Amino acid sequence: MTDETEKKTYDGVEREYLTLNSISVKDAVIKINGKQQKGNSKFQYKPHRDDKVTVSVTLPNDLSEGRFVEGFVRFVPKGSSVKELSTLTIPYMGFYGEWDALANIDESPVNGDPFLGYTVLWNDMLNLPIGYDSMTGTFDAEKIGVSHRSISSGAYPSFTAFRNLKEMSLSIQDQNGNTVREIGNFSEFTADGTPYPFRKNIMSYRDYSYSFDSITWNSIDHNGDNLPDGQYYYVYTSTLNYEGAKPQTTKIPIKVDSIAPVVKDVKVEEQQDGKYKIKWDVEENGTGYLGSMIWVNGSYKSLPDNAKEYITAEKPEIAMISAVDEARNVGRICWKRRLAACRSVY
């Protein structure tokens, strides 16, 4: 017997799902003491005559791996022994495939198609994961970044463990695969200093993920020096708690972006209705432009994300514009009319 599956498509992705029903495995070859059994053929066993019974099951080639297979062997008393002996049923269950080939942790939604989506990076400024667009419900890897010039303390991880882990270690790699920073293996949480053995998350108990807001990384290398700007990868390396299991890696792209956006070409135009439009351009080549903050004549004005203009009924004498990128670098410019002083507004 094995678990029945069916193919379903959600959000354009087709997967196999369990139906919670069991089905018989067709065309399996069953041998008892080396002799193949056919159909409902039976094998007679006499306790004082026969030494032992060896039952082997060879599964068909077209049965997909990565599944459990189970069944039972039943000994039914016959003849004069019916009154003396009870029916003996011996169950068995095994995993068909490589036990350590299944994913240790959930895939990151930044890279592919996760089951839950908790294998992501966070910072202390956002309530949502870094790079997540709440309007589209998707991630933009180009917007995931850190900067030592930002007021954010850096990126910290969360992940969903599908299986019991012997070890989980975190590190940073450059775009060539070289490890430039070892973040840790949670050995500070064990009495003897060995890597912390994470237990799998039990979703039926609403235990969906692990999260560590105290373990932040912000652009530094092995020596504590700031890394040059560029593309890096936040690497989760997990090892199943199973003898001989090979480590698995999950990588989330993350940029080091320490260059603030440049605000330029500020223009103030009087409109036909007597109001004033303040326009500006932003040059940003790192994690991308997030938005701006503006002060007009010393008063802060609210702007939507990605805005590059503001209309005011008040004639601007001074305008201070601060542009912010996704790594929370801030670039500023002050526009003023003739004798106005920028220092009085910021």
N, C-alpha and C positions, 0 to 999 in steps of 0.2 A: 504494500500500500504506500501511497505517497500523497502529498497535498495537491489538490486540484487548483489549477490556475486558469485565468482568463485574461485576454488582452483588452485593455481599455485605453482610451485616449483622453487626456485632460490637458487643457492649455496647449494643444497641438503636439503633445508628447505621448507616444504609445509605450505602455509598459505592461508587464505581466503582474496581475494581482491575485492574491489568494482568495478563494471563494469560501474558505472555512469548511470545505468538504474534502473527504478522502476518496481516492479512486485506486483501483487495482492497477498495478504495473503490468502492462501487456508484454508478452514475448520474453519474459524473464526466464532464465534457465536455472532450474532447481536440481541440485544433485544431493543424494544421500549416500554417504560413504562412497563417493565417486561415481555413482550410477545415476544417470539423468532420469528424472521423473516426468511422466507425460500425463497431461490431463488431471484426472482425479485418482491417479494410481496411488496405491498405499504401500507402506513399508512395514513389515512385521518385525518387531523387536522383542526378543526374549531376554529378560534380565540375567539369567544364569548361563545363557548361551552366547550372547553378544557382549563384547567388551564396551564399546562406546558407539555413539552415533554422531557423525559429522555431517552437518547440513551446510551447503554453500549455495549462494544466490548470485548469479551473474546477470547484471542488468543489461537491457538492450542498448545498442549504440545510439539510438535516436532519443534516448531519455536525456534531457538537459541536466547538466551538473548544477551544483549549488542548492541541493535540496535534501531533505530528510527522507529516508525510506524505512518503513517499519513493517512488522508482521509478527507471526507467532508460529511455533511448532507445538503441535498437540499430540499427546500420547493418550490413546483411548483403550482401556482394558477390554479384553475379549475373552470369551469362553469361561472357564472356571474361575478366572481371576477377577471377574466383574464385581463380585461381592466383597472381595478383599482389597481392591485397589480403587483409587479415585482417578478421575481424568486429570491429567497433568498438562497444563498449558504454560509454555515458556515464551514470553515475548522477547522481541529483539528490535533494536532501532539503530540506525547508523546514518552518517552524513555522506552523501554521494558528491565527491568533489574535493578540492583542496580546502581544508578547514581554515587556513590563514589567508585564503585568496579574497574572501569577502571584505568589504570596506570596514575599517575599524571605526572611523568617524564619518559623519555626514559630509557630503560634498559642500563646498561653499557656493552660495548662489551667485557670487561674483564670477565664478568660472563656468558653472554648468547647471545641472538639473538636480537640486537637492530634494530630500524628502521633507525636511522641516525648515531649513534656512537659518539655523542659529550659528553656523560656522562662519563668523564674520568678525570684523574689527570695529572697535568703538573708540570714542574719546570722551573726555569729561565736559565737553561743550554741547553735545548733541544727545537727544533722547532716542535717536534712530541710528542704525549702523552707518559707518563712514561709507560714502559713495551711494547710499540708497536714495532713490527719487520717489518720494511718497505720491507724486502725481501719476507716475507710470507703474509703480510697484516693481521697478527693476533697479539693477545696480549699474553704475558707470565706473569701470575700473580706472579710467583716467582721472577721476575725481578723488581717488583714495590717496591721501598723502599726509605727511607730517612735516613740521618745520620747527627748528630750535628757536626761531624768532617769534613763534606764535605764543599766545598765553596758554594754549593747551599744553597739558603735561605729556601728550603723546598718545599712541595707539595701544589699546589693550584687547586681549582676545576673548572669544567665547567659542564653544564648540559643543556638538552633540556626540556622545560616545555611544556607538551602536553595540559595542562588545566590551568585555572586561579587558582592561589594558594593563600590561606589565609596566609600561612606561609611556609618558607623553613629554616630549621635549620641544621647546620653541627656539627658533633662531631666525636670523636675517641673512638672506643671500643676495649677492649682486646679480646683475642680468647674465653673468657668465656662469652662475652656479657656485661661486665661491662664498663660503660662509664668512661673513664679516662681523657678526655679533651672535654670541650664544646668550640667549635670554634666560634659559633655565629649564629644569626638569621637575620642578616642584618638590625637590628634595628637602626644602625647608619645612615641609609639612609632615615629614616622617621622623620618628625618634632616632633612627640610626643613620640618617642622611642619605638613604637610598631613594631612587626615583619613586614618586608617589604612584601607587597602583590604582588608577581610576576604575570605578565600577560603571557598567553601562547605565545610561539614563533609562528609567522606566517610565515610558510615556503615559501608561495607564494611571500612574500616580501623579500626573502633571509634572513630572521631573523631566524637563525637556533639554536642559543644557547645563554646562559649567561656564561660569563667567568670572574673570579675575581683573577687577578694576584697579587693583594695587600693583599689577605687573604691567608697567607701561614702557614703551620704547619710543624714543624721540630722536632719531637721526644719528645716534652715536655708534661707534665701532668697538672692537675689542678693548681698545686703550682708553675709551671714554672720549675720544675726539669726534667732532662732527664729520659725518660722511659728506662727500661732494654730492651735489644735486644730481638726480638721475633716477632710473628705474631700479627698484629692489623688490624682494619677495619676502613676505612673512610666512615662515615655514613651520607647519605642524608635523612632527615626526612621531608616529605612534607605533607601538609594538604590542601585538596581542599577547595576552597571558597564556601562552601555549608553547610548549617546547619546540624549538626549531623555527618559530615564526619569524618572518623577515619584516623589518620596519617598513611602514608605509608613509608616504609624504603627501601633504596637501599644501598647496602654495596659494597665497593671496597676493596679487600684485599691489605694491605700495610705493609711492614716490617720495623721495626727499625733495622738497620744494621750499627753499629758503629765500627766494627772490620775490619781493612784493610786486603786485601789479602797479603799472604806471598810469596815472591819470593825466590826460593831456587834452589839448584843444578845447578848453572850456570856453563856451560862448553863452552870452546872455542876450536874448532877443525879445524885444517888446512885441506883444501880440496885438491884433486889431481890437480885441476887447479890453485892452488896457492892462492885461496881465503880462507876466514875464516868464519866458521859457529859458531854463538853464540846461544846457546840453554839454556833454563831455564824452570823450572816448577813453577806452581802457585797453592797455596793452598787457596781456597776460599769457605766458607761454609754459606754465607749469601745470598745476592741477585744475586750472580753469577759473574763470571769473564767477564769483558767487553773487556779489551785489555791492551796493555803495551805501554810505551814510552821508548825509548832507546837513550842514548848518547854514542858515541864511540869516545874515545880520545877527548872528549869535544865538539863534534859536534852532533847535534840532527839528528836522522834518523827517517823517516816516516815508520810506521808499519800499516798493515791492522788490523781490529778488530779480537780479539781472538788469535793474533799471539803469538808464544812462541819460535820463532827463527828469526835470522837475519843473512844474508850473506853479508860480506863486503870484498872489495878488499884491504882494509887497515888493516895492522896487529894491532889487538887491544892491547893496553897497559892498558887502563882503559875502563870499561863499566859500566855505571849507568843505571839500569833498574827500572822503576816505573810501578807497576801493578795497574790497576784501576778496581773497581767493579761497579755494576750497581747503587749503592748508592753514587758513586763518592768518596769512600774512596781510599786512595793511600798508597800502601806499596812499600818500596824501598830497593834496595840492590846495593852494589858496588862491582864489580869484578875488580881485578887489578893484574898486573904482578909485583911481587917482590917489588921493591922500588917505584912504582908509587903511587901518592897521590890522593885519591878520592875527597878530598875537592876542587880540582881545576876544577872539571868538572860539578858541580851542585850548 
